[in-house]
Amino acid sequence: MRLNRSTDMALRIAMAAAAAGRRTTVDELAGQLALPRNHVAKLVQRLQRLGVLVTIRGRSGGVAFAEGGGQLTVGQVVRAFEGEDEVVGCDAPPCPLRTACRLRAELRRAQQAFLAVLDGVRLDDLVTGSAGPTLLALGAPPAAPVDPSVPVAPVAPRSAGTVPAACAAAAAAER
């Protein structure tokens, strides 16, 4: 199976927003993921309608991962962006093998198996472990060499699937 470019970009945007744990902007997401800004803006709108992202308008606005967005599955996002169409189009133009062909049924079964696997993966699962820090490092300037004699303060992990309080307050103020 091959996903459309927009589906791929949407999943990357969702992952980056989830890993950030804070409000970000379309420009920051585009730079971080090396994607065209206009495409990111359109995909952010679609992800917002799906409940993956929260957008806040205005000067202090931005994009944040929606509370509960992490419970959505990759399969749900893929279906929303790819649709439910079959892998092959046997009807337009009509295929002469249609009446006796077993390929269409097998491809449909393979597509269902593909989506069933993706239904078992929540968006939160994509940013746990080492994936989160890797996503946060994308587009960042190279880090300065680390001096092993200097202690580093630990960073508190963000609870998965929540919108920071400042984002939630700003969204509530907009309503």
Salt bridges, closest charged atoms under 4 A:
ASP8 OD2 - ARG5 NH1 3.24
ASP8 OD2 - ARG12 NH2 2.82
ASP27 OD1 - ARG37 NE 2.60
GLU28 OE1 - ARG22 NH1 3.74
GLU84 OE2 - ARG79 NE 3.64
GLU86 OE1 - ARG104 NE 3.03
GLU86 OE1 - ARG108 NH2 3.14
ASP91 OD1 - ARG98 NH1 3.30
ASP91 OD2 - ARG104 NH2 3.22
GLU106 OE1 - ARG109 NH2 2.82
ASP119 OD1 - ARG79 NH1 2.71
ASP125 OD1 - ARG122 NH2 3.09
